[in-house]
Amino acid sequence: MSFIHEDFLLSTKTSRRLYHTFAEGQPILDYHCHLPPQDVARNRRFQNLFEIWLEGDHYKWRAMRANGVAERLCTGDAPVYDKFLAWARTVPATLRNPLYHWTHLELKRYFGIDELLDEKSAPRIWEQANAELAKPELTAHGILDKFQVKAVCTTDDPTDDLAAHQAIAGSGLATRVFPTFRPDKAMTVHAPALFNPWVEKLAEVSNTEIQHLPDFVDALRKRHDFFHSLGGRLSDHGLNHAFSDFPTEHEASRIFGRARGGHAATHQEHCQFAAYMMLIFGRLDAEKGWTKQMHLGARRNNNTRRFKEMGADTGWDSIGDWLQADALGAYLDRLDSENSLPKTILYNLNPADNYALATMIGNFQDGITAGKVQFGSGWWFLDQKEAMQWQMNALSNCGLISQFLGMLTDSRSFMSYPRHEYFRRVLCDLFGKDVENGELPDSDELVGPMIRDICYGNAHRFLGLDVK
């Protein structure tokens, strides 16, 4: 039997029945990812396995470094085939790391390759995969069709002209591709060298003269409107933690003015300004019926030497350890008290906070929108079998997993769609074991529709995207 077989990760008869009957054939709604919309717009054809698989994958780079691979073979100037060989030599060392599962699931689903990847098999796999990549089924558009991806929500800066999204919309591509409003740079008053050029670009794209804080807010509203006009219905925020030290408008204006004058905000001022802007963004989302996403808990760019050499998103990040509940509860409560709390998804990176977030969402359900505040799927370092189970168990114990929006890729790679299959197998195994342990009724009529909804239906209904 091949390593990736039809019952991979499905440990019971019921798990297998649930997966193959209710989950396997469901389409994908990838409502949070980092795919480059330009690649979709030009229907990128990948020239080799390196381009589609290794080009920007910091998960692999971290494993390779830990295995003693030199940086030139990770992010450096080595030939791409040499980089692939270095990865192939690393793969056997990743046993019990999710990379081992992902690697072989991706090779099987994209290229029909059953062989285990190692130094000996690498040349054959390279040639076979490259031959498959020459076919139209594995261009950017072909991949989206192959994996039944109904919609993709990319992650976009408010200053982006969204030209790629407009091109995609007119291309006839069956998969809908929507922008997501990610205004993290709007809160960087502690770094004027970053903040001020960004504000100038915002002024240009919004056709707004930005002198004072109300001008800044008006420009952001215009961009929010523009995203909405192109079908965007989600925002996203990458935060260490929520902010709840709410200043007056006068105080926020003073902080903004000083930053515009080149004076970096203090830590307290930055927290105050971020709290002010997060209220603005929450109100904008609520006005339009959008869904707000908050990614909490990453400690980024820990290795300052490497960050200066390579920049962000190159594999020097880890789980943070901030107190989350007080500030998050205060932020959600402030918006709720104004009747301005949008539909919200909270993603947690520190498993120690799973139960805090799983119980927090219950404080702000409104009895109108089912699952209005969501505990989102495990992400980044928690995007693997064990942590998926932790998240689903916490949600089940403290809330309603029946309303869960399920999986997303959170990826820059077109090779990541098997993550949905991986999640669905873990989900069905979780339910299947409970059924066979007598902890859930052995009723496909009861359990089956719930599985289908978690895989696709809940997200389709909840997010309000224009997806048929």
Beta strands, then each sheet from edge to edge (+ up, - down):
strand 1: 28-30
strand 2: 149-153
strand 3: 176-178
strand 4: 180-181
strand 5: 234-239
strand 6: 291-296
strand 7: 298-299
strand 8: 318-319
strand 9: 343-348
strand 10: 373-375
sheet 1: 1+ 2+ 3+
sheet 2: 4+ 5+ 6+ 9+ 10+
sheet 3: 7+ 8-
end
